[in-house]
C-alpha cells in the first residue's frame, strides 16, 4: 500500500502494526498517473479502485484478483459509483509485476 500510494505522490510509511498517510489538500493535489501493482491482493485492488473513482489516472493491475472474494465488484462499482473501466494496452501494465497482469488489468477513471 505504501509504495502504491507513493506512485501517486501521496506520502505514506510503514509502522510496526500498520501505516501512516499524510493528508493532502484536495483543492491543490495533482496525483501522478500510476499503474497499481495489486500483488494478487484483492484489498489493494478494491482500495485503489475506490480511490480511482475520485482521482484520474489510476490503472489497476490484476483486476481479476477480486474474483476470489467479490466477483461482482467491478459491476457493482460501475452501477453504484459510475466507475468505468477498460483494458489498457499491455505496456501500461508492465509494472504490475505479475504473470498475466497485462491480460487482466483494468483502468479506472
Secondary structure, DSSP 8 states (H G I E B T S, - for coil): -HHHHHHTT--EEEETTEEEE----TTT-----EEE--TT-HHHHHHHHHHHTTSTTEEES-GGGGHHHHTTHHHHHHHHH---EE---GGGGGGG-STTTGGG-EEE-
